[in-house]
Amino acid sequence: MHPALQRYMDFQTAWGVWQRRNGCAPDEPTDEAFVLAARARPDLWSAVERACGRAHPPEDAQNALLVLAARTASTVLGDDERLAGPLERARGALEAEGASEDQVDALVGAVLLEEAFGDDLPADGFDAAFVAESLDTLAQLATLTAQRVSALELAFAGGPDGAERRDRRIAAQTLCGVAWSEGPDLVSREHLEAAAARLEPDQRVALAEFVDHLAEMRLIGPRRRARLRRVLSGLV
């Protein structure tokens, strides 16, 4: 988990940073970034503020603080030399395709949340390599058009008409529809589970093969592929 994400998802810490926002030296260099994130999204901070001091903050306040913490972490990501290059490439590619700054921040924040919570493995430290790979994949996904997606599906289906071609085509179309119906996004555990729920057993086998195909096309990185393969082992 990124240190900034871990720091600001705590209500007491977030409230303390906000209270010291005017004229006081921050405890951590990232505190200013958190304050800026909260000021940029007063709707989210209001939900957090209403819950401060409560023993059990409501779910909407927890979610709001998590978004603010992720936005904070995404804004300081460029200070990490391991991630500065991938972040710049991802931002440049997404903005070149018309994404707004808020949309880019949301995608980067989602990468950080996935790194922190998206796997069943112990969350020791921060997997910067996984985040760097994901950012570079976002740069690849930025130019993915409907025509390219159709071409990917057809290329994967391959072969003559028949049951196998049909299963492969359905598996590819289902995952692409789940993952990319609203624009470029990294293929996640949730996408696989949603796609598998709609498929028959033979089509689930094809789904696993399609994940490998996307990895060959550099639309899934090797570390993400390994994570997704662990998910697929319980779905196929």
N, C-alpha and C positions, 0 to 999 in steps of 0.2 A: 504494500500500500504506500502511495506517495506520502511523504511526511506532512505536507500541507493538507492533504485530504484527511489524514488521521487527526491532525491538530484541530481543524475547524469543524469537524463533525460532532465535537463535544460541546454541548450547550453551555456549560459553565465557562469554558475557554472562550467561545464565541461571544458571549455576553460581556465577559471581562475585556476583551479586545475592543468591542464596540464602546464600552463605557470610557475607555482611555483614548478614544479616537482623536480628541481635540487637544493639541498642545502638549501631549505626553509622549515620551520616547517609547516606541514599541518594544515589547519583550522579544519579538522575533522579527527578522527582516521581512517576512511574508505578511505580517499583520496589516500593513498598509494595503496590500493587495486584497486582503479579505474585506477591509472596510470599503474599498472601492467597489468590490463585487456586491456588497450589501446595498450601497448607495445606488448602484446601477439597477438593482432589482428590489425596489421598496416593497413590492407585493410579497416577495419571498421573505424579506427581513421582517415584515409586519407579522407574518405567521410565526416566525421564530420568536420574536419579541413577546408575543402574547403568551408563549409557552414557557418563557424563562422563569425559573423558580419552581416549576411544577415537577413533582417527583416522577411523573410518567407523562412526558410530552405527547400530545396526540400525533397520529400518523402523518397528518398534513404538515405539521411543524417539523417532524423528523425528515420528511422528504424535502422540504424547503431548505433546511440546513444542509442536507447532503448535496443538493444542487449548488448551493453557494460555496460549499467546501470544494466541490469538483471544479467550479469555475475559477476559484482562487488558485487551485493547483495548476489548472491549464494555463493561467496567465503567467506563472513563474516557471513553467516547464523549460522555456528557452534559456534559463540560467544554468541548466544542466548540460554540460558539453556533450554528453552522450546522446542528448535528445534535440539539441538545437538544430542540427541539419535536417533530420527527419521532420521536425515540426515546421521548419521553414518550407520544405518541399510540399508538405501536406497543405499548409495554408495557401501557398502560391497556386497549387493545382486546383483546390476547391474554389478559391476566389476567382480564378480565371474562368471557371465554369459558372460563375454567378452567385456563389454562396455568400451570404452576408457574414459579417464578423461574428454576430451572435450565433449563426448556424455553425460556423467553424468551431467556435468555443464549445458549443453543445456536443459536437462530434468528438472533439478532443477530450472533453469531460467524460463522455461515455466510455472512451478508451480507458481512462483512469479508473472509472468505477468497475469496469469489467476486470481490469488487472487486480483490483482489490477484492472483488466479490464474485467474480464469474467462474471460479473453478473450485473443485472440492479439495484441492490440495492445500496443505498448511500455508497460510499467508505470512511467511517469514520474510521481512524486508520488503524491498521494492524491486519488481522485475522490470528493470529499465530496458532490457533487451526485447522483451515482449511488447512494451509500449513503443519502442523505436520501430520494430517490425510492423506494428499495427498502423503507425503514422505513415510509413512508406507505402503500405497497402492502400491507405486512404487516398494517397496521391495517384495510385493506379486506378482506383475505383472512380475517381473524379471524372474521368473521361468516358465512363461506361454509358453507352447509349442503348436505347431500346433495340436498335439494329444489331449492335454487338452482342447483346444478351441473346437475341434470337439465334445469331450465328453460333454462340457457345452451346446453346441447347441442341441445335442441329448437329453440330460437330460431335457432341458427346453421344447423341442417339446413334449415329452412324449406321452402317450395315443395311441390309435389305429389310423391307417391311416384314413385320412379324411381331410375336409377343415380346421378345427381348428388346427390340427397338422401341416398342410402345412403352414398356416399363421404364426404359432409360429416359425417354422423352418426358414422360409424366413426372419422374423423379426430379429431373432438371428443371422443368417448368414450375413445379411446386416449390422447390427451394428458392428459385429466383423470384417467384411471386411473393413469397414470404419475406425474403431479405431485402429486395430492391424495389418493391412496389412504390415506395415514397422517396426514392433517390438513393445515392450511394451510401452503403452502410457495410460494416464489417460483419461477415457471417458469424453468428454467435450460437451458443448452446440453445438459447431460446428459439432461434430460427430453426435449428435442426429438430428440436422437439416438436415444434408446431408443424413442420413439414412431415415428419415421420408419422404424426397422428393422423394424417390424411392419406397415408400410403398403405398399400398391401405389402405382405412380407417380401415378395420378390422385388418390389419397387424400393423397399428400404435398403436392400442390398445394392441396388443401383444408386441410391442416394449416397452411400458410402463411397462408391466409385466416383461419383460426381464431385465429391469433396476433393478427392485426389486430382481430378481433372482441373478443378479451379486452382489447386496449388501449383500444378504444372503451368498454368496460365498466369501465375503470379498475382492472382486475386485472393489467395489465402497464403499467408506466410507459413514457413515450416513449424514455428512454435505454435501458431494457432491451429495448424493442421493436427499437431500432436494432441492438443487439448480437445479438438473436435472428435478425433479418433477415439479418445477415451469415452466421450459421450456416446458415440455411435456404437461402441461395444455393448452398451446396455439397451440399444434400440433395435439392432438388427437381429 
